[in-house]
Amino acid sequence: MSGVIVLNTDNTALHTVSVQHAIKMLVREVAIVEEARDGHSIGPYPWPVVLRLLRYVRTTFLYARNPAWSKRGVLRRDLHRCAYCGTAADTVDHLLPVSRGGQNTWLNTVAACTRCNNVKADRTPAEAGMRLDRRPVVPSWREAYQRRG
């Protein structure tokens, strides 16, 4: 089975869904059929090729430069692995500690296990003699979305 294109109310393409999902959207009355296969139907509905939503879906977040920083986001970005020892991480560590002016930013935070976070304390990794396994990066929206969970 082929996919069904879903359009926003302003006729911009949002994504593609399965025919089954498209029928569910029609049953829930959240979309209407814009284009259908000639001579084909599924129950009382024409076989959809293109659907248009009845309510506008905001997509501005997709075009924002970077996702907003969050502790959960840092853990997801680092795949819940400590940036110092590689074990399971449950906290977020600031490379430049907050007590010394460090900010909650993507480039100043890494996932860390409780042990490494306590050993480092309020020092920089260099001062604590700890080496980062990987440098922090700012994730793209795609990376942040794919790693959610």
N, C-alpha and C positions, 0 to 999 in steps of 0.2 A: 504494500500500500504506500502511496506517496503522501508527502506532507501537505498540510493546509497552511497557507500564508495568513497571518493575523495582522491586520492593519489597525492602527490607532484611529481615533475619530477624525484626525486631520489627514488621514490616508497615508501616514508614514508607516513603513513596514516595521513591525516589532520583532517577530520571530515566526518560527514554523512549529506547528503542532501536528500530532497524529490525527487521523480521521476520527478515531474514537474520542479523543479529547475535544475535537471540534464539535462533535455531536453533543457532548456534555455541555459545552458552552452554549449551544443553541437551546438545549433543554432548560438550562438555568437562565436563559434570556439575557446573557451578557454580551451577545454578539448577534449579528445578522449576516446572512449569506450575500456577499457582493458578486461572486461568480461561482457557478456550479457546473458540473459535468452534464452535458446534454443527455437527456433520456435516462439518467441514473438517479436513484433516490435511496435513502435509508429510512424506512418507515415513512413518516409524514414529511421528512426533511429532504430537500434536494442534496445530492452528493456535493459537499463543499470543496471548492478549490481555493477560494479567498473569503475570509471572514473580516468583518469590520466591527470593532468594539463599539458598544453603545455609550460607554463612559470613557473619558480621556484618561490615559495612564501617563503620569509624569515620568519622564526618563532623563531628567537633567543630571541625576547622580551618575549616569553612565558617561557623561561628558566632563565631569569635574576632573580637575587635574590629578588629584590623588585622593585616596580614601582617608577619612578622618582617623587620627591616631586613637587607639584604645589598647588596654592591656590584653584583651581577648585577641585583638588583631595582631599584636606582637607575638603572642603564643602561636597563633595560626601561621603567621609568616615564618616562624622558626620551627614549625612542625612539632611543637611541644618538646623540643630538645634543647638542653642547656648549651649555651654558646661557649662555655668554658670546658666542660668535661664530657658533653654528649649524652648524659643520662636524661631521664624524663624530667622536664621542667614544669614547675607549678607556680613560679613567680616571674616578675619582670624586674630586671636590674638596670639601673641608670649608669651609663659609662662615666659621665660626669655627674656625681651625686647631686640630688636636689638640694641638699644642705650646702652645696658649694655653687649653686646657681644653675644646675642642670635642669633641662626642660623635658616635658613629656612629648618627645618627638620620635619619629621613626628612626632617625639616625643616632639618637642618644640612648635608645633602649634595646635590650636583647632579652630573650627568654633565659631563665637561669633556674637551676635547682636550688632548693633552700640552703643546702650546705655551701655551695659556691657563693651564693648571695651573702650569706653570713660571714664567710671568710673574707670576701672583698670589702664588706662593710661600707664605710663612707670614703673610700679611696677610689682612685682611677684604677683600671686594670694594670697599668704599668707600675703604679705605686704598690699594688698588692702582689706584684710578680705573677700575674695571671695572664695567660695568652688566650685571645679569642680564636675559636676554630673557624669562625666566619664573620665577616664584617656586616653590620646592619645595613639594610637598603630600604628605600621607600617602595612598597609594592604598588603595582599598577592595579586598576580596578579589576582587571581580568584575573590577576594572581590572587587578589583578596577574595574574589568571588569563588574561584575554583578551590581555594583552601578552606572555605567555611565549613563549619561542622560542629 
